[in-house]
Amino acid sequence: MDRIKAVKMALGKVVPEALVSKMLIHCSPSVVSDKVFIDHFSKLLMVFDRYRLSTSILNPKTVLFLVSLYAKPPKLALTYLDIGGRYRVEVVIPPKDKYVFHRDGLSDLLGPYMDYSPCIANKSVRGDYVPISGRYLVIGEDLGDYEPRFTVIGKRSWFVYEVDGNPVPLNVSYLLSLVS
């Protein structure tokens, strides 16, 4: 039921944003391990594989995909999607891990093929990545007086801040606001 309401909101149907925030505050999932998040991400790729997803454009289907990632939020992951004519999907889990997903002949049966490589993600990353976090506040503007924990600079900038309390409702609400 909660997922259906979030999907309706992401697709622009009439669901009060206050209701979505209230549900997330009371029913927000806890932060999961990186492995659980990567498994969840891979399964969602199979479901959304036929759609044009792009973190450069952030169309409604891409926002829906990103919101769906919050069912099992990681501490912090940077996602890059470019699915359409070509296929490029990356997940960077700062400060040390990078996963690249590929479509191959077995993707329809087994899911996308995944490569792992170590990487060093400093406090700032360039590219059209979108942060997904169950621990940090993720917004598209610099708060000025506060030092961001992490920054993404691309077509759209993202700032990641430490907060007290549960940031998931605010993170999801901000993503949903990009659709309207």
Stockholm file with secondary structure:
# STOCKHOLM 1.0

chainA/1-180         MDRIKAVKMALGKVVPEALVSKMLIHCSPSVVSDKVFIDHFSKLLMVFDRYRLSTSILNPKTVLFLVSLYAKPPKLALTYLDIGGRYRVEVVIPPKDKYVFHRDGLSDLLGPYMDYSPCIANKSVRGDYVPISGRYLVIGEDLGDYEPRFTVIGKRSWFVYEVDGNPVPLNVSYLLSLVS
#=GR chainA/1-180 SS CHHHHHHHHHTTCSCCHHHHHHHHHHHCCCCCCHHHHHHHHHHHHHHHTTSCEETTTCCHHHHHHHHHHTTSCCSCEEEEEEESSSEEEEEEETTTEEEEEECCTTHHHHCCEEEEEECCCCSEEESSCEEECSSEEEESSCCSSSCCSEEEESSSCEEEEECSSCCHHHHHHHHHHTTC
#=GC SS_cons         CHHHHHHHHHTTCSCCHHHHHHHHHHHCCCCCCHHHHHHHHHHHHHHHTTSCEETTTCCHHHHHHHHHHTTSCCSCEEEEEEESSSEEEEEEETTTEEEEEECCTTHHHHCCEEEEEECCCCSEEESSCEEECSSEEEESSCCSSSCCSEEEESSSCEEEEECSSCCHHHHHHHHHHTTC
//
